[in-house]
Amino acid sequence: MSQTARAHPPVSLVSRALTHRSFAIGAVLTLLLLSTAALSLVWTPWSPYEIDMTAKLQPPDAQHWLGTDPFGRDVTSLLLVGARNSILVGVIAVSIGLLAGTALGLLAAARRGWLEELIMRLADFTFAFPAILSAIMMTAVFGAGIVNAIIAIGIFNIPVFARVTRASANAVWSREFVLAARASGKGPWRITLDHILPNIASVLIVQATIQFALAILAEAALSYLGLGTQPPQPSWGRMLAEAQTLLFQAPLLAVFPGLAIAMAVLGLNLLGDGLRDLMDPRLARKR
């Protein structure tokens, strides 16, 4: 072993992750979000569906830790169940975009020619209809609801993953080991499954984390507009909408859901940035 190797031993991925500030903070905030959602499955201080007009707009106290809303519901319970609904929307919407978009991107990279142009032009066309606009159109036809919000956000995610997958796959297709695989007689689909997809998996994981944060933000915006999660299901976005007329009377009603949305989006974005740094070999060598 050389003197240089002894002086600079290789740093493991776990060690770099623990010392990476963005990843550590993002992981803690994301774990807190997931723990909050998991806790709401088995316990909440009060029922989030129980209305008690005699206890409306109470300030935080020993019984209601974050106070009550205009209908006397416990704000802590609403936030806990709202986290679960936000994660549900994010997971399903990102899964739709990840599965469909990755398949289209891999197809475009493998076939090239007119098929690649067709897929990319369809992706560009879909970008003209963001999630909120798509939800408005779907609401006009099918009515407001969480299912339509999930579909709208999922459709918006498809071209995002398609473009990222196609760009990353094209870069891998020009690598020497892929050329060697083609020379050995492997077909494009075998190469795609054996070589292309494993080499771009880290890019897709990072993109999925970022899109997860955007999906939570989009769901909150749609619920704020009345197009997402419908009563009596709690939603952070609808909590903000209900609190906007009470900003001077009970300002904390807007602070708590707004802070929850901000912390969830911040945590996922920091986690995505950290994963990008940790999974990039060039950045890994610099750290």
WODA-V269279 format. One record per helix or strand of 2 or more residues. SS is the DSSP state (H for helix, E for strand). FROM is the first residue (numbers start at 0). TO is the last residue. If there is no record, write none. Layout:
# WODA-V269279
SS:FROM:TO
SS:FROM:TO
This chain:
# WODA-V269279
H:2:6
H:12:18
H:20:41
H:52:54
H:74:110
H:112:125
H:130:141
H:145:172
H:175:182
H:187:223
H:235:245
H:251:278
H:280:285
